[in-house]
Amino acid sequence: MNKRIWVLLTAVFFLLACTCWAAQTTAPAKATGKAATPSTKATEKAKAHQATGKLVATSDTSLVIAKAVGKKKSEWTFARTAETKVQGNLAKDAKVIVYYDEENGKKIARRVKVLEPKSTGTGEAPGTAPEKSKATKPKT
Protein backbone atom coordinates (compact mmCIF):
# COMPACT_ATOMS: atom_id res chain seq x y z
CA MET A 1 0.00 0.00 0.00
CA ASN A 2 2.79 2.42 0.90
CA LYS A 3 4.49 1.70 -2.43
CA ARG A 4 1.28 2.52 -4.37
CA ILE A 5 0.99 5.94 -2.69
CA TRP A 6 4.62 6.70 -3.48
CA VAL A 7 4.19 5.76 -7.17
CA LEU A 8 0.95 7.77 -7.38
CA LEU A 9 2.56 10.89 -5.85
CA THR A 10 5.55 10.57 -8.18
CA ALA A 11 3.27 10.32 -11.22
CA VAL A 12 1.23 13.37 -10.14
CA PHE A 13 4.42 15.39 -9.56
CA PHE A 14 5.75 14.37 -12.98
CA LEU A 15 2.51 15.42 -14.71
CA LEU A 16 2.47 18.79 -12.92
CA ALA A 17 6.11 19.43 -13.83
CA CYS A 18 5.46 18.59 -17.49
CA THR A 19 2.40 20.86 -17.56
CA CYS A 20 4.32 23.79 -16.05
CA TRP A 21 7.21 23.27 -18.46
CA ALA A 22 4.86 23.15 -21.44
CA ALA A 23 3.07 26.33 -20.32
CA GLN A 24 6.38 28.20 -20.08
CA THR A 25 7.73 27.12 -23.46
CA THR A 26 4.63 27.90 -25.52
CA ALA A 27 4.09 31.60 -26.06
CA PRO A 28 0.61 33.05 -26.48
CA ALA A 29 -0.31 34.34 -29.93
CA LYS A 30 -0.09 38.09 -30.45
CA ALA A 31 -3.12 40.16 -31.41
CA THR A 32 -1.89 40.13 -35.01
CA GLY A 33 -2.29 36.36 -35.13
CA LYS A 34 1.46 35.67 -35.29
CA ALA A 35 3.01 33.44 -32.67
CA ALA A 36 5.71 35.10 -30.58
CA THR A 37 9.17 33.67 -31.06
CA PRO A 38 11.91 33.74 -28.45
CA SER A 39 14.09 35.94 -30.68
CA THR A 40 11.43 38.69 -30.95
CA LYS A 41 10.81 38.59 -27.21
CA ALA A 42 14.52 39.00 -26.51
CA THR A 43 14.71 41.88 -28.98
CA GLU A 44 11.79 43.69 -27.34
CA LYS A 45 13.35 43.39 -23.88
CA ALA A 46 16.79 44.39 -25.13
CA LYS A 47 15.48 47.69 -26.54
CA ALA A 48 14.26 49.19 -23.25
CA HIS A 49 17.03 51.07 -21.37
CA GLN A 50 17.49 53.85 -18.84
CA ALA A 51 20.28 56.33 -18.14
CA THR A 52 20.82 58.72 -15.23
CA GLY A 53 22.87 61.90 -15.37
CA LYS A 54 22.92 65.69 -15.29
CA LEU A 55 21.10 67.55 -18.02
CA VAL A 56 23.58 69.46 -20.20
CA ALA A 57 21.33 70.73 -23.01
CA THR A 58 17.78 70.33 -24.23
CA SER A 59 15.67 71.30 -27.22
CA ASP A 60 12.37 70.24 -28.78
CA THR A 61 14.13 67.46 -30.72
CA SER A 62 16.96 66.31 -28.45
CA LEU A 63 18.47 66.30 -24.99
CA VAL A 64 22.02 65.70 -23.78
CA ILE A 65 23.03 64.35 -20.38
CA ALA A 66 26.46 64.03 -18.76
CA LYS A 67 26.85 60.50 -17.48
CA ALA A 68 29.69 58.91 -15.53
CA VAL A 69 30.43 55.30 -16.40
CA GLY A 70 32.97 54.18 -13.84
CA LYS A 71 35.70 56.82 -13.80
CA LYS A 72 34.96 57.81 -17.39
CA LYS A 73 32.56 60.71 -18.02
CA SER A 74 30.69 61.01 -21.29
CA GLU A 75 27.78 62.87 -22.85
CA TRP A 76 24.83 60.94 -24.16
CA THR A 77 22.46 62.43 -26.74
CA PHE A 78 18.83 61.33 -27.01
CA ALA A 79 16.27 62.16 -29.67
CA ARG A 80 12.95 63.57 -28.44
CA THR A 81 9.68 62.90 -30.22
CA ALA A 82 6.12 64.10 -29.78
CA GLU A 83 5.52 60.95 -27.69
CA THR A 84 8.36 61.70 -25.25
CA LYS A 85 6.85 62.28 -21.80
CA VAL A 86 8.58 64.68 -19.39
CA GLN A 87 7.98 64.53 -15.64
CA GLY A 88 9.23 67.71 -13.98
CA ASN A 89 10.98 70.87 -15.13
CA LEU A 90 13.91 70.33 -17.52
CA ALA A 91 16.58 72.76 -16.33
CA LYS A 92 20.32 72.75 -16.93
CA ASP A 93 22.28 70.66 -14.38
CA ALA A 94 19.09 68.94 -13.15
CA LYS A 95 19.56 65.25 -12.38
CA VAL A 96 17.37 63.20 -14.72
CA ILE A 97 16.53 59.62 -15.58
CA VAL A 98 15.98 59.00 -19.29
CA TYR A 99 14.02 55.90 -20.26
CA TYR A 100 14.84 55.17 -23.89
CA ASP A 101 14.79 52.66 -26.72
CA GLU A 102 17.44 52.11 -29.36
CA GLU A 103 16.20 52.19 -32.93
CA ASN A 104 18.62 51.98 -35.86
CA GLY A 105 21.53 52.95 -33.61
CA LYS A 106 19.77 56.05 -32.21
CA LYS A 107 18.70 56.54 -28.61
CA ILE A 108 15.02 57.60 -28.61
CA ALA A 109 13.84 59.10 -25.29
CA ARG A 110 10.43 57.71 -24.31
CA ARG A 111 10.21 59.27 -20.83
CA VAL A 112 12.34 61.78 -18.94
CA LYS A 113 11.98 62.04 -15.17
CA VAL A 114 13.52 65.01 -13.34
CA LEU A 115 14.74 63.99 -9.90
CA GLU A 116 13.84 66.58 -7.30
CA PRO A 117 16.65 67.87 -5.08
CA LYS A 118 16.62 66.64 -1.50
CA SER A 119 14.63 68.86 0.85
CA THR A 120 16.54 70.80 3.50
CA GLY A 121 13.57 70.58 5.86
CA THR A 122 13.26 74.38 6.23
CA GLY A 123 10.85 74.88 3.37
CA GLU A 124 13.36 77.22 1.74
CA ALA A 125 14.97 76.77 -1.63
CA PRO A 126 18.28 74.88 -1.48
CA GLY A 127 21.26 77.16 -0.91
CA THR A 128 19.29 79.89 0.83
CA ALA A 129 19.32 80.50 4.55
CA PRO A 130 16.09 81.33 6.38
CA GLU A 131 15.75 84.98 7.38
CA LYS A 132 16.16 85.84 11.04
CA SER A 133 13.27 87.53 12.72
CA LYS A 134 13.82 91.25 13.39
CA ALA A 135 11.23 91.48 16.11
CA THR A 136 12.03 94.14 18.73
CA LYS A 137 11.20 94.05 22.36
CA PRO A 138 8.42 96.40 23.34
CA LYS A 139 9.60 99.25 25.56
CA THR A 140 8.06 99.32 28.98
Contacts in CASP RR format, 6 or more apart in sequence:
PFRMAT RR
TARGET T0000
AUTHOR 0000-0000-0000
METHOD contacts of the structure
MODEL  1
MNKRIWVLLTAVFFLLACTCWAAQTTAPAKATGKAATPSTKATEKAKAHQ
ATGKLVATSDTSLVIAKAVGKKKSEWTFARTAETKVQGNLAKDAKVIVYY
DEENGKKIARRVKVLEPKSTGTGEAPGTAPEKSKATKPKT
27 35 0 8 1.000
27 36 0 8 1.000
27 37 0 8 1.000
27 38 0 8 1.000
27 41 0 8 1.000
28 36 0 8 1.000
29 35 0 8 1.000
29 36 0 8 1.000
30 36 0 8 1.000
47 101 0 8 1.000
47 102 0 8 1.000
47 103 0 8 1.000
48 99 0 8 1.000
48 101 0 8 1.000
49 99 0 8 1.000
49 100 0 8 1.000
49 101 0 8 1.000
49 102 0 8 1.000
49 107 0 8 1.000
50 97 0 8 1.000
50 98 0 8 1.000
50 99 0 8 1.000
50 100 0 8 1.000
51 65 0 8 1.000
51 67 0 8 1.000
51 76 0 8 1.000
51 97 0 8 1.000
51 98 0 8 1.000
51 100 0 8 1.000
52 65 0 8 1.000
52 67 0 8 1.000
52 95 0 8 1.000
52 96 0 8 1.000
52 97 0 8 1.000
52 98 0 8 1.000
53 65 0 8 1.000
53 66 0 8 1.000
53 67 0 8 1.000
53 68 0 8 1.000
53 95 0 8 1.000
53 96 0 8 1.000
53 97 0 8 1.000
54 65 0 8 1.000
54 66 0 8 1.000
54 93 0 8 1.000
54 94 0 8 1.000
54 95 0 8 1.000
54 96 0 8 1.000
55 63 0 8 1.000
55 64 0 8 1.000
55 65 0 8 1.000
55 90 0 8 1.000
55 91 0 8 1.000
55 92 0 8 1.000
55 93 0 8 1.000
55 94 0 8 1.000
55 95 0 8 1.000
55 96 0 8 1.000
56 64 0 8 1.000
56 65 0 8 1.000
56 66 0 8 1.000
56 75 0 8 1.000
56 92 0 8 1.000
57 63 0 8 1.000
57 64 0 8 1.000
57 92 0 8 1.000
58 64 0 8 1.000
58 90 0 8 1.000
58 92 0 8 1.000
59 80 0 8 1.000
60 80 0 8 1.000
61 79 0 8 1.000
61 80 0 8 1.000
62 77 0 8 1.000
62 78 0 8 1.000
62 79 0 8 1.000
62 80 0 8 1.000
63 77 0 8 1.000
63 78 0 8 1.000
63 80 0 8 1.000
63 90 0 8 1.000
63 98 0 8 1.000
63 109 0 8 1.000
63 112 0 8 1.000
64 75 0 8 1.000
64 76 0 8 1.000
64 77 0 8 1.000
64 78 0 8 1.000
65 75 0 8 1.000
65 76 0 8 1.000
65 78 0 8 1.000
65 96 0 8 1.000
65 98 0 8 1.000
66 73 0 8 1.000
66 74 0 8 1.000
66 75 0 8 1.000
67 73 0 8 1.000
67 74 0 8 1.000
67 75 0 8 1.000
67 76 0 8 1.000
68 74 0 8 1.000
76 98 0 8 1.000
76 107 0 8 1.000
77 107 0 8 1.000
78 98 0 8 1.000
78 100 0 8 1.000
78 107 0 8 1.000
78 108 0 8 1.000
78 109 0 8 1.000
79 106 0 8 1.000
79 107 0 8 1.000
79 108 0 8 1.000
79 109 0 8 1.000
80 109 0 8 1.000
81 108 0 8 1.000
81 109 0 8 1.000
83 110 0 8 1.000
84 109 0 8 1.000
84 110 0 8 1.000
84 111 0 8 1.000
84 112 0 8 1.000
85 110 0 8 1.000
85 111 0 8 1.000
85 112 0 8 1.000
86 111 0 8 1.000
86 112 0 8 1.000
86 114 0 8 1.000
87 111 0 8 1.000
87 112 0 8 1.000
87 113 0 8 1.000
87 114 0 8 1.000
88 113 0 8 1.000
88 114 0 8 1.000
89 114 0 8 1.000
90 96 0 8 1.000
90 112 0 8 1.000
90 114 0 8 1.000
91 114 0 8 1.000
94 114 0 8 1.000
94 115 0 8 1.000
95 114 0 8 1.000
95 115 0 8 1.000
95 117 0 8 1.000
96 112 0 8 1.000
96 113 0 8 1.000
96 114 0 8 1.000
96 115 0 8 1.000
97 112 0 8 1.000
97 113 0 8 1.000
97 115 0 8 1.000
98 109 0 8 1.000
98 111 0 8 1.000
98 112 0 8 1.000
99 109 0 8 1.000
99 110 0 8 1.000
99 111 0 8 1.000
99 112 0 8 1.000
99 113 0 8 1.000
100 107 0 8 1.000
100 108 0 8 1.000
100 109 0 8 1.000
100 110 0 8 1.000
101 107 0 8 1.000
101 108 0 8 1.000
101 110 0 8 1.000
102 108 0 8 1.000
117 126 0 8 1.000
118 126 0 8 1.000
120 126 0 8 1.000
120 127 0 8 1.000
122 130 0 8 1.000
124 130 0 8 1.000
END
